[in-house]
Amino acid sequence: MRLVTGLAGVAAYNPGDVMHALPPPQHNHGPPAAWNRRHWLQASGAALALGPAAALAQLRVEITGVGATQIPVALAPFRDEPAIGTALSAIIKANLERSGAFRIIGVPPGLDERSTPDLPAFRGQGADALVAGSLTRLADGRIDVRMRLWDAVRGTDLLGQSNVVLPADLRLAAHRISDQIHEKLTGERGVFATRIAYVLRTGRRFTLHITDPDGEGGQIALASPEPIISPAWSPDGKRLAYVSFETQKAVVWVQDVATGARRVLADFRGSNSAPAWSPDGRRLVVTLSRDGPAQLHLINAEGGGAPQRLTTSGAIDTEAVWSADGAFVYFVSDRGGGPQVYRVAVGASGGGAVERITFQGDYNISPAISPDGRQLAYVSRQGGAFRLMLQELPGGTPLALTDTRDDESPSFAPNGRLIVYATRQPGGDVLMTTTLDGKIKTRLLSSGADMREPAWGPFGR
Amino acid sequence: MKPTTALLSPHRSALLGPLAALALLAGCASPSPVAPTAAAPVQTAAATPVAAAPAPTPAPAAAATGTAQSSVSTVDLAARNAAASTRSAAPVAAAAMLAAPTQRTVYFDFDSFAIKSDFQSLIEGHARVLARDTGKGMVIEGHTDERGGREYNLALGQKRAEAVVRSLVLLGVAERQLEAVSFGEERPAAQGGDETAWSRNRRAELKDR
């Protein structure tokens, strides 16, 4: 098993968060009187009870391949979940299952973070770990969300946390707990507390949405009667750059997510599009047609100064994405005939050497680079189908990740373990996430409207 | 039409009360400063309803203040456009000395931005109007069919628009009278997943500015 034991540090969060580790329980709380082995056996086979305020699952986990080693985790409803009105444990369960790395075992209510559970009994029922917690409303109206994670194999306390949040951030608290469990048990950071931006089209109305990666908690950043494309998160997750057609042409805007304050970043002659933030957040590459066909330019994030040309072909160069170290910009160019993925070295005075990256197929677009820089996801036209591909860098063989025909806009999760993309199904476009081996896919259902252009936001909110 | 490039005027802000009071409450076990960020939430001018908020919680005895870290402010352009003075998208040229051709759309073959001979007289007609009335301007909007990537199609549509601009310039129109823009696949003229619809979407539209 890949359990990581010991009380190592927890994932870093914003300094302003009110969060602290809980000490090990001081008192010997026995299990609730009514809780006995028979009850536990009955409960473990049943689905976890959902509180009355739980959002009916709008997602379906479709595991298409043989299940990899899944860590079995027993998860109890958090004390006072129904009273507070947010089914935290249901959100945590859905998160952990959707990652494909866990199998959740239901536990009857009665445990919380102060309990001393019968860990060997849980181990006997097949659980490697146990999670329990509580919600407490404080006098100022905020909620103290507490949890504890036990290692049922070694019989130890792995992690205890208290997170005081505004009621509006209860979903976020559930996502943070999911991340903590994920990281403690797999050694890898979870992305449950990140956000995904995407565009929804309903008739003649376009909306730029920001949602949790479970498809819930969605809020609208921009509503427009004209198209919105190519949303791009700033590296600190506080701003979104995007292309809006509100002035009857393609113009790049930058918007502060929390405040809604927005300004034009690029509105030169012709079309301005495909914004891509540098890893330090100080510059963007944008595609400008001010001098003729689409070419990549560097522009300051704060505005001001003339754009600096990055590519100099007479062809179409667009869809820039930066490498994580800021040394290269990958992009699409049809300088060789059809569109292919290339990369250009970013120098002090513009672009340097250009190398071609994709060689199979005659139409390859929409590159996305994994955070570790080792994987390239892109869309390849094969026959009439547009299919999501994954290729190891450098020089790996491309692997098709889907069997659908209209994939677009791949974007890596910041832990590099998942890719979100849009695809077409009967009834409209949908957003999907997939593991890098293509085996575990989940669907974020829409209401029949078209969902497109997903962009996975960074760690830290 | 001249696009707006000015910064938007700031939205009205809702100012936060001091957060210090929260830190004094006895219920909070942690001595750390409070979680909410310093940024004030900005309320939009529009009254359009926002997407559904998270599940409502029972009204607390003391209301919690501060900005949730999950908060997203909504900017609604449709409501703002309705409130602003109307500005027609394509003013019709009134009583032109020379009537502009009624045909305003050039169609293209798949993956091509070459202007076919069928459309030469259409372009010549518009070139004559523009050459004689140098105060008149036009925006050429390029489009593609839905197949392929959005950004790549945006660039293809731009090439189609620019091909028309080049033809007009060659026929004596001043460049400053013309702007080429692209909508890529975002503004189809015809819906449908077949060549009938696709051929009607591969186009450049000539619009008065």
HADDOCK unambig.tbl for C-alpha pairs under 7 A between the chains (distance, minus, plus):
assign (segid A and resid 16 and name CA) (segid B and resid 33 and name CA) 6.67 0.50 0.50
assign (segid A and resid 16 and name CA) (segid B and resid 34 and name CA) 6.52 0.50 0.50
assign (segid A and resid 16 and name CA) (segid B and resid 35 and name CA) 4.87 0.50 0.50
assign (segid A and resid 17 and name CA) (segid B and resid 34 and name CA) 6.91 0.50 0.50
assign (segid A and resid 17 and name CA) (segid B and resid 35 and name CA) 4.44 0.50 0.50
assign (segid A and resid 18 and name CA) (segid B and resid 32 and name CA) 6.25 0.50 0.50
assign (segid A and resid 18 and name CA) (segid B and resid 34 and name CA) 6.17 0.50 0.50
assign (segid A and resid 18 and name CA) (segid B and resid 35 and name CA) 5.39 0.50 0.50
assign (segid A and resid 53 and name CA) (segid B and resid 55 and name CA) 6.44 0.50 0.50
assign (segid A and resid 84 and name CA) (segid B and resid 57 and name CA) 6.22 0.50 0.50
assign (segid A and resid 85 and name CA) (segid B and resid 57 and name CA) 5.55 0.50 0.50
assign (segid A and resid 86 and name CA) (segid B and resid 55 and name CA) 6.77 0.50 0.50
assign (segid A and resid 138 and name CA) (segid B and resid 27 and name CA) 5.63 0.50 0.50
assign (segid A and resid 139 and name CA) (segid B and resid 27 and name CA) 5.88 0.50 0.50
assign (segid A and resid 139 and name CA) (segid B and resid 62 and name CA) 6.33 0.50 0.50
assign (segid A and resid 140 and name CA) (segid B and resid 22 and name CA) 6.82 0.50 0.50
assign (segid A and resid 140 and name CA) (segid B and resid 62 and name CA) 5.21 0.50 0.50
assign (segid A and resid 140 and name CA) (segid B and resid 63 and name CA) 6.33 0.50 0.50
assign (segid A and resid 140 and name CA) (segid B and resid 64 and name CA) 5.44 0.50 0.50
assign (segid A and resid 141 and name CA) (segid B and resid 60 and name CA) 5.50 0.50 0.50
assign (segid A and resid 141 and name CA) (segid B and resid 61 and name CA) 6.93 0.50 0.50
assign (segid A and resid 141 and name CA) (segid B and resid 62 and name CA) 5.39 0.50 0.50
assign (segid A and resid 141 and name CA) (segid B and resid 63 and name CA) 5.27 0.50 0.50
assign (segid A and resid 141 and name CA) (segid B and resid 64 and name CA) 4.52 0.50 0.50
assign (segid A and resid 142 and name CA) (segid B and resid 64 and name CA) 5.75 0.50 0.50
assign (segid A and resid 166 and name CA) (segid B and resid 64 and name CA) 6.59 0.50 0.50
assign (segid A and resid 166 and name CA) (segid B and resid 68 and name CA) 6.21 0.50 0.50
assign (segid A and resid 168 and name CA) (segid B and resid 54 and name CA) 6.73 0.50 0.50
assign (segid A and resid 168 and name CA) (segid B and resid 68 and name CA) 6.01 0.50 0.50
assign (segid A and resid 169 and name CA) (segid B and resid 68 and name CA) 5.95 0.50 0.50
assign (segid A and resid 169 and name CA) (segid B and resid 69 and name CA) 6.66 0.50 0.50
assign (segid A and resid 169 and name CA) (segid B and resid 70 and name CA) 6.04 0.50 0.50
assign (segid A and resid 217 and name CA) (segid B and resid 54 and name CA) 5.86 0.50 0.50
assign (segid A and resid 218 and name CA) (segid B and resid 51 and name CA) 6.87 0.50 0.50
assign (segid A and resid 219 and name CA) (segid B and resid 51 and name CA) 5.45 0.50 0.50
assign (segid A and resid 219 and name CA) (segid B and resid 72 and name CA) 6.32 0.50 0.50
assign (segid A and resid 220 and name CA) (segid B and resid 50 and name CA) 6.58 0.50 0.50
assign (segid A and resid 220 and name CA) (segid B and resid 51 and name CA) 6.12 0.50 0.50
assign (segid A and resid 220 and name CA) (segid B and resid 74 and name CA) 5.48 0.50 0.50
assign (segid A and resid 221 and name CA) (segid B and resid 72 and name CA) 6.21 0.50 0.50
assign (segid A and resid 221 and name CA) (segid B and resid 73 and name CA) 5.90 0.50 0.50
assign (segid A and resid 221 and name CA) (segid B and resid 74 and name CA) 4.49 0.50 0.50
assign (segid A and resid 221 and name CA) (segid B and resid 75 and name CA) 6.00 0.50 0.50
assign (segid A and resid 222 and name CA) (segid B and resid 74 and name CA) 5.60 0.50 0.50
assign (segid A and resid 222 and name CA) (segid B and resid 75 and name CA) 4.72 0.50 0.50
assign (segid A and resid 222 and name CA) (segid B and resid 76 and name CA) 5.80 0.50 0.50
assign (segid A and resid 223 and name CA) (segid B and resid 75 and name CA) 6.24 0.50 0.50
assign (segid A and resid 223 and name CA) (segid B and resid 76 and name CA) 4.63 0.50 0.50
assign (segid A and resid 223 and name CA) (segid B and resid 77 and name CA) 5.88 0.50 0.50
assign (segid A and resid 223 and name CA) (segid B and resid 78 and name CA) 6.94 0.50 0.50
assign (segid A and resid 224 and name CA) (segid B and resid 76 and name CA) 6.31 0.50 0.50
assign (segid A and resid 224 and name CA) (segid B and resid 77 and name CA) 4.99 0.50 0.50
assign (segid A and resid 224 and name CA) (segid B and resid 78 and name CA) 5.50 0.50 0.50
assign (segid A and resid 225 and name CA) (segid B and resid 78 and name CA) 5.85 0.50 0.50
assign (segid A and resid 227 and name CA) (segid B and resid 186 and name CA) 6.49 0.50 0.50
assign (segid A and resid 247 and name CA) (segid B and resid 3 and name CA) 5.53 0.50 0.50
assign (segid A and resid 247 and name CA) (segid B and resid 4 and name CA) 6.81 0.50 0.50
assign (segid A and resid 249 and name CA) (segid B and resid 181 and name CA) 5.89 0.50 0.50
assign (segid A and resid 249 and name CA) (segid B and resid 182 and name CA) 6.53 0.50 0.50
assign (segid A and resid 249 and name CA) (segid B and resid 183 and name CA) 6.90 0.50 0.50
assign (segid A and resid 257 and name CA) (segid B and resid 72 and name CA) 5.41 0.50 0.50
assign (segid A and resid 257 and name CA) (segid B and resid 73 and name CA) 6.39 0.50 0.50
assign (segid A and resid 258 and name CA) (segid B and resid 41 and name CA) 6.61 0.50 0.50
assign (segid A and resid 258 and name CA) (segid B and resid 71 and name CA) 5.65 0.50 0.50
assign (segid A and resid 258 and name CA) (segid B and resid 72 and name CA) 4.62 0.50 0.50
assign (segid A and resid 258 and name CA) (segid B and resid 73 and name CA) 5.46 0.50 0.50
assign (segid A and resid 259 and name CA) (segid B and resid 41 and name CA) 5.33 0.50 0.50
assign (segid A and resid 259 and name CA) (segid B and resid 42 and name CA) 4.87 0.50 0.50
assign (segid A and resid 259 and name CA) (segid B and resid 72 and name CA) 6.99 0.50 0.50
assign (segid A and resid 259 and name CA) (segid B and resid 73 and name CA) 5.40 0.50 0.50
assign (segid A and resid 260 and name CA) (segid B and resid 42 and name CA) 6.61 0.50 0.50
assign (segid A and resid 260 and name CA) (segid B and resid 73 and name CA) 4.89 0.50 0.50
assign (segid A and resid 260 and name CA) (segid B and resid 74 and name CA) 6.14 0.50 0.50
assign (segid A and resid 260 and name CA) (segid B and resid 75 and name CA) 6.08 0.50 0.50
assign (segid A and resid 261 and name CA) (segid B and resid 10 and name CA) 6.92 0.50 0.50
assign (segid A and resid 263 and name CA) (segid B and resid 7 and name CA) 5.52 0.50 0.50
assign (segid A and resid 263 and name CA) (segid B and resid 8 and name CA) 6.61 0.50 0.50
assign (segid A and resid 264 and name CA) (segid B and resid 5 and name CA) 6.49 0.50 0.50
assign (segid A and resid 264 and name CA) (segid B and resid 7 and name CA) 6.85 0.50 0.50
assign (segid A and resid 267 and name CA) (segid B and resid 5 and name CA) 6.84 0.50 0.50
assign (segid A and resid 270 and name CA) (segid B and resid 179 and name CA) 6.66 0.50 0.50
assign (segid A and resid 270 and name CA) (segid B and resid 180 and name CA) 5.40 0.50 0.50
assign (segid A and resid 270 and name CA) (segid B and resid 181 and name CA) 4.65 0.50 0.50
assign (segid A and resid 271 and name CA) (segid B and resid 181 and name CA) 5.62 0.50 0.50
assign (segid A and resid 271 and name CA) (segid B and resid 182 and name CA) 6.24 0.50 0.50
assign (segid A and resid 274 and name CA) (segid B and resid 151 and name CA) 6.74 0.50 0.50
assign (segid A and resid 293 and name CA) (segid B and resid 159 and name CA) 6.39 0.50 0.50
assign (segid A and resid 294 and name CA) (segid B and resid 155 and name CA) 5.86 0.50 0.50
assign (segid A and resid 316 and name CA) (segid B and resid 155 and name CA) 6.62 0.50 0.50
assign (segid A and resid 318 and name CA) (segid B and resid 152 and name CA) 6.91 0.50 0.50
assign (segid A and resid 319 and name CA) (segid B and resid 151 and name CA) 6.53 0.50 0.50
assign (segid A and resid 365 and name CA) (segid B and resid 149 and name CA) 6.80 0.50 0.50
assign (segid A and resid 461 and name CA) (segid B and resid 69 and name CA) 6.73 0.50 0.50
